[in-house]
Amino acid sequence: MLVQFRGLRAFCLAAEHLSFKQAADELCLTASAVSHQIRDLESHLGTKLFERRTRSVVLTESGRQLFREVRPHLRAIEQATARFRERPRRAPLTIRMPEFFASELFMPQVASFSERHRHIDLRIETTAPGDSSSGRADVSIVLTDRRPEAPRWAELFPVRYVPACSPELHARYSRAGTAALEQATLLLHQGRPDAWRRWADLAGVAAPSARQIIRLDSMFALARAAERGAGVALIPMPISQSWFQSGALLRLFSQDLVSPESYYVVAADDGDHPEATDTLWRWIVDVFAEAEQASEAA
């Protein structure tokens, strides 16, 4: 079948140009190779397709009939394969990021990326605070207080922590000022055990000796506990802006805890799909720089 297809292709080109040499040039073959393929085809069909003359070739009646019937199908095959070559190849990418970034920022936006780049398949992996996993990822989002040691990275936004609580607790504590912290339950992320002490230093008040402390091991659990009225928490911004925009959390004091940490996006330089990696990296930079600006405007 392969020989016959090659022969049919060589035959159609030779029939178009009435020249074995021009057909050979298009196929990057020698004229004798084209002549051999056509002879094999004639042998297979049991009929002569060309009258071979000294300086030219002429189609026989069988050749003209075969050309009329075969050429449209070969054109359709050529067009289909050309369209297939032009289609973007599927590009599976692995992206790794902290859990809270994934839930609060990335997942609400990922549908818009997928709609615009349907050939890119994403595998999203989340990391817990302090996770030092070194598994390979095409793109990583990391929260760190130092610039990544990577060939390609960009800072997305710095992090600050806002003292916040539910509307019910806000109504109870907002008039008491920082003295309210002596009566409140303080919520702590166990990865940042000194956060409230550092906040007190910046606010110029004594470190709160809270009535009770609840420690949680994820930022999402911390925000959810604050939303449900379990206590007062230091909530990271701008990543948590939707909680404030919806009114689920309210700022309790004006002083923020400014963190040396920032979110960075890092792109690997040894992946199988560099163009897709670049597309994802640029989209993250564009979208989440806008998220920071929206938070500042609010």
C-alpha positions, 0 to 999 in steps of 0.5 A: 500500500505504501509503495502504491501511495508513493507511486500515485503521488509521483504519478499525479505530479508527473501528470500535472507537469508532464515531466518526470524531472519536475515531479522529482524536484518537488519530491526531492528525488531523482528523475529515475526514481520517479520513473521507477515508482511510476513503472511499479504503479503501472505494473500493479495496475496492469496498464500503461499510464504514460507514453514516454518520448525522447524529451517528454511524456504524454498521458495515455487514456488510462493515465488521464482517467486515473489522474481525474479520479485520483488527484482530488483524493490526493489533494484532500489528503495533502490538505488534511495533513497540512491542517494537522501539521498546523494544529498546536501539539498537545503540551502537558505541563506540571505547575506546582504552587502553595495550597492557598495560592491555588485555592484563592487565586489560581483556580478562580482564573484557570478557566480563562487560561484553559479557554484560550490555550486548549492545547495545553494540559495542566497538572496542578500540584499543591505544596504545604508551607515548608514543603521542600519537595524538589520534584520537577515542575515546568512552572512553580509558584513559591513563597519565599523571602529571597530571590529564587536561584533559577534562570527565569523568575519573576516576582508576583507580589509581596505579602502583608498580613492584615489583622481580621475577624468575622463581622460579629467579632468585629462589632465586639472588638473594634471599639476596644482597640488593641486591648481587645486582643487580651480578650480575644482568641488568637488564631495562629498559623503554625508555620509562623508562630511569632507573627502576632509578636512581630505585629505587636512590635510594628504596632508599638504595643505589648505582645498580646497575652491572649485568652486562648490561642488556636494553631492551624496548619494551613492558611485556608483553615486559618481564614475559614476559622476567622470567618466562622468567628473562632478568633482573630487572625493575621490574614495574608494579602493581597491573596485573600482579597476576595474574603474582604470584598465579600464581607466575610472578613473585616479588618480589625486594626490599621497596622499590617504586618509587612512580610519579607516574603513574596510570591515568585513564579519560576519557569524551568528551562529544560522542559519538553514544551518550552513554548507552552511553558513560556505561555503559562509563565507570561499569563501568570505574570500578567494576571497576578500582577493585576491581582496585586493592583486590584488589591491596592486599589481596594 
